[in-house]
Amino acid sequence: MYIPKYYKVTDIDEIREFIEKNSFGTLVTTKQGKPIATHIPLELRKNGDDFYITGHMAYGNPQWKTFETCESVLVMYQGPHAYISSSWYGHENVPTWNYQAVHVYGSASILSQEELKEDLKLLLQKYENHRDNPILWEKLSPQFLEDEIKGIVGFKIKVQEIQAAYKLSQTRNEADYQNIVHKLSEEEDANAKELAKVMNKRMTEK
């Protein structure tokens, strides 16, 4: 990913927090030279000194079969993004687009049945525990779970390289930056409003 030095992010804790918040990613592999992608929820997990991305896909999705032939796979995560009008600057300039994106490269392998079950338990805990009537692994019948697991393939990706870019008007002066945040917060687009929150948080943390 092309990342100008102003927008490069290297803090692993910050990147980890971003991935956990924007965990619906895009998994990219190649088949006979042609890129193929699947959009799926993914989890970042730490095991010792290593990081892994785990997930699962339908057995009928042929992408999992490419893991054996792909030396490296790519996972892309995207945060809020929005158009930035040059009318928001105090001087003549061109419009642009602000965004947050993280690319993770690694080697993929298939999870065992036990590893898959454990990963699914953790996934349900993350997305169900806070609900009034959480549907957790223990509440589902063993036969139902066995039948459902037959239809999916679990996988893990050992993280080998991370690239992160946050293009958030870092090169603008303080007055322009504050005005961009203000204008984004007034937009009707949900992405723009969320981006305003991200930029405002970074401004207050300086």
C-alpha positions in Angstrom: 0.0 0.0 0.0 1.3 3.4 -0.9 1.7 5.4 2.3 3.1 9.0 2.4 5.2 9.5 5.6 2.7 11.9 7.1 0.0 9.2 7.1 2.0 6.1 8.2 1.0 4.5 11.4 3.3 2.0 13.2 2.0 1.8 16.8 1.0 -1.8 17.1 -1.5 -1.1 19.9 -3.2 1.6 17.9 -3.4 -0.7 14.9 -4.7 -3.5 17.0 -7.4 -1.3 18.4 -8.4 -0.2 14.9 -8.6 -3.8 13.6 -10.7 -4.9 16.6 -13.1 -2.0 16.0 -13.3 -2.5 12.2 -13.1 -6.3 12.1 -15.2 -6.9 9.0 -12.4 -7.3 6.6 -11.6 -8.3 3.0 -9.5 -11.5 2.5 -7.6 -11.5 -0.8 -5.8 -14.5 -2.4 -5.0 -15.5 -5.9 -6.0 -18.4 -8.1 -4.0 -18.9 -11.2 -2.8 -15.3 -11.1 -6.3 -13.9 -10.7 -7.1 -12.0 -7.4 -10.2 -13.3 -5.5 -11.7 -11.8 -2.4 -14.2 -12.6 0.4 -15.7 -10.1 2.8 -16.0 -11.6 6.2 -15.8 -11.0 10.0 -12.3 -11.7 11.2 -10.6 -11.7 14.6 -7.0 -10.7 15.6 -5.6 -12.9 18.2 -2.2 -13.1 20.0 -0.4 -16.3 20.7 2.9 -15.7 22.5 4.9 -13.2 20.4 2.9 -13.9 17.3 -0.4 -12.4 16.0 -2.9 -14.4 14.0 -6.1 -13.4 12.1 -8.8 -16.1 12.4 -12.1 -16.6 10.6 -14.2 -19.0 8.7 -16.0 -19.2 5.3 -18.6 -21.4 3.7 -17.2 -24.8 2.6 -18.7 -24.0 -0.9 -16.5 -20.9 -1.2 -13.5 -22.1 -3.2 -11.1 -19.5 -1.9 -10.0 -21.6 1.1 -8.5 -24.0 -1.4 -6.1 -21.3 -2.5 -4.4 -21.2 0.9 -2.1 -24.1 -0.1 -0.9 -22.4 -3.3 -0.6 -18.8 -2.0 2.7 -18.0 -0.3 1.1 -14.9 1.1 -2.5 -13.6 1.6 -3.7 -10.1 2.1 -6.4 -8.9 4.6 -7.7 -5.4 4.2 -9.5 -3.4 6.9 -11.2 0.0 6.3 -12.4 2.6 8.8 -14.5 5.6 8.2 -13.8 7.7 5.1 -15.2 10.8 3.5 -14.8 13.4 0.8 -12.9 16.6 1.9 -14.0 19.7 0.0 -11.3 22.3 -0.7 -13.9 25.0 0.2 -13.2 24.0 3.8 -9.7 25.4 3.6 -8.7 29.0 4.3 -6.7 29.0 1.0 -7.0 27.8 -2.6 -6.4 24.1 -2.9 -7.8 20.9 -4.4 -10.4 18.5 -2.7 -9.2 15.1 -1.4 -10.5 12.1 0.5 -9.7 11.2 4.1 -9.6 7.5 5.3 -8.2 4.9 7.5 -6.9 1.6 6.1 -4.8 -1.3 7.4 -3.3 -4.1 5.2 -2.1 -7.3 6.8 0.0 -9.9 5.0 0.6 -13.4 6.2 0.5 -17.1 5.5 -2.8 -18.9 5.8 -3.6 -22.4 7.0 -6.8 -24.4 7.9 -8.0 -24.7 11.5 -8.6 -28.1 13.0 -12.1 -28.9 14.1 -11.2 -28.2 17.8 -9.5 -24.9 16.8 -12.5 -23.9 14.8 -14.9 -24.6 17.6 -12.9 -22.6 20.1 -12.7 -19.7 17.6 -16.5 -19.8 17.1 -17.0 -19.8 20.9 -14.9 -16.6 21.2 -16.7 -15.0 18.2 -20.1 -15.6 19.8 -18.9 -14.2 23.1 -17.7 -11.0 21.5 -20.9 -10.3 19.6 -23.5 -11.9 21.9 -22.4 -11.4 25.5 -23.8 -7.9 25.8 -27.2 -8.8 24.4 -30.4 -9.4 26.5 -30.7 -13.0 25.3 -27.2 -13.9 24.1 -26.9 -16.9 21.8 -23.7 -18.5 23.1 -22.1 -21.8 22.1 -23.2 -23.5 25.3 -26.9 -22.7 24.6 -26.9 -24.4 21.1 -27.6 -28.1 20.8 -24.6 -30.3 20.0 -26.2 -31.9 17.0 -27.1 -28.5 15.5 -23.6 -27.2 16.0 -22.1 -30.4 14.4 -24.4 -30.0 11.4 -23.5 -26.3 11.0 -19.7 -26.8 11.3 -19.8 -29.2 8.4 -20.7 -26.3 6.2 -17.8 -24.1 7.0 -14.0 -24.0 6.9 -12.0 -22.3 9.6 -8.6 -20.7 8.9 -5.9 -18.7 10.6 -3.4 -16.3 9.1 0.0 -15.8 10.8 0.7 -12.1 10.5 4.0 -11.4 8.8 3.7 -7.7 7.8 1.3 -4.8 8.7 0.9 -1.6 6.7 -1.4 1.1 8.2 -2.4 4.5 6.7 -4.5 7.2 8.4 -5.0 10.1 6.0 -6.7 12.5 8.4 -5.6 16.0 7.2 -2.4 15.9 9.3 -0.7 18.3 6.9 -3.3 21.0 7.4 -2.9 24.0 9.8 -4.9 24.0 13.0 -7.7 26.3 11.7 -8.3 24.2 8.6 -8.2 21.0 10.6 -10.8 22.2 13.1 -13.0 23.4 10.2 -12.7 20.1 8.4 -13.9 18.3 11.6 -16.7 20.8 12.0 -17.9 20.4 8.4 -17.6 16.6 8.5 -19.8 16.5 11.6 -22.5 18.5 9.7 -22.6 16.1 6.8 -25.6 13.7 6.5 -23.3 10.7 5.6 -22.6 8.4 8.6 -19.1 7.8 7.5 -18.3 11.5 7.5 -19.7 11.9 11.0 -17.7 9.0 12.3 -14.6 10.3 10.6 -15.2 13.7 12.4 -15.2 11.8 15.7 -11.9 10.1 14.8 -10.2 13.4 13.8 -11.5 15.2 16.8 -10.2 12.5 19.1 -6.7 12.7 17.5 -6.8 16.5 17.9 -7.7 16.3 21.6 -5.0 13.7 22.2 -2.2 15.9 20.9 
